[in-house]
């Protein structure tokens, strides 16, 4: 079984200073996956929305999202991930959907998104 690594870099700049910053991850195209969210080198959350704190908590630290997807569908090799950042209940920033085909059925695609 093969694995493919898909690495992405982007920027995130908080728009508020007093709202909690929440990272949500969606795995798409009918596939199953698992994910982890890090702030710098600190593990924050796995497989659930991650509260990173407020703007001051993020200064100088990258947000890293790592997603592992196994291609379970025989009909397609498509996988995708979308990362949404919420600030309070009103401001959202979306990254993706990022897409990568698995080489073959039951192969693994590993996504890494680094936001600095």
N, C-alpha and C positions, 0 to 999 in steps of 0.2 A: 504494500500500500504506500502510496506517495503522499507527500505533503507539499503545499505551496505556501510561501510567505508573501503577503501583500502589505507593504509598509507605506504609510502616509504621514505627511507632516502638514500642519496648518497652524494658524494663530487664533487665539481667543483672548479678547480683551473685555473684562467685565464692564457692564454699563452702569451698574449700581454699586454703591459701597456698603449698603446696609441690608441687602437681601441675601438669603442663603442661595448658594449655587449648587444645583442638582444636575448630575449627569445621568441620562437614561440611554440605554442601548437597545436597539432592535435588530434581530437577526431575521433575514427575509428569504424569499424565494422558496418557501416551503421546507426549508432545512432546519435542523436543530443545532443549537450551539450553546456555548457557555462563555462567560466573560468576566474580566476583572478590571477594576478601575484603581489607578495609583495616582497619588499627588507627589511628584518627585519620586523618591524611592519608597514612600510610605504606602502600604496597601490600605485602601479605603473600603472597598465593598466588592462582592462578587454576586453576579446574577440577580441584582436588585438595584434600584436607583441609589446613586451614591451622593451623599451630601458632603461637599468639599468645604463648607463653611462660607465665610464672606470674602469679599475682595482682598482684604489684607492677608487672609490665610493663604492665598494663592501666589502672592508676590514672589517672583523669582523661581517658581516651581512649575515644571511642565505637568500637564495632565496627560496621563498615558492610559489608553484603553486597549486591552488585549482581548481578542475574540477568537475562539476556536470553533470551527464548524466542520462537522462530518457530513459528507454528501450521502444522504440516506435515500434519495429518490432515484429510482432507476431511469425515470423518464427525462431527467435533466441533470446537468452538472453545475447549474447556476447557484451561486451563493451571493449574499450581500449583507452589509451591516450599515446601520444608520445611527449616528450619535446625536442626541439632542441635549442641549444645555439650557436649563431653566434658571431664571433669576427671579426669585419670588414666584408669583403666579402669573406674571404678565409678559416678561421678556424672554424670548426663546431664540436660540441660535442652533441651526441644524448643519451637520456635516454629513455628506453623503446623500443618497446611498452610494457606498463604495461597492463595486462588483468585481468578482473574480470567479472564474470557472474552476471546478475541481478537475484534475486530470482524468479521473475515472470514478466509477461508482464506489462508494465507501472510502474515498480518499479524503484528506483533511486540508482545509484552508485555514491559515492562521493570519488574522488581520492585526496590525498594530497601528494605532493612530496616536501621534504625539502632537499635542497642542501646547505651544509655548507663547 
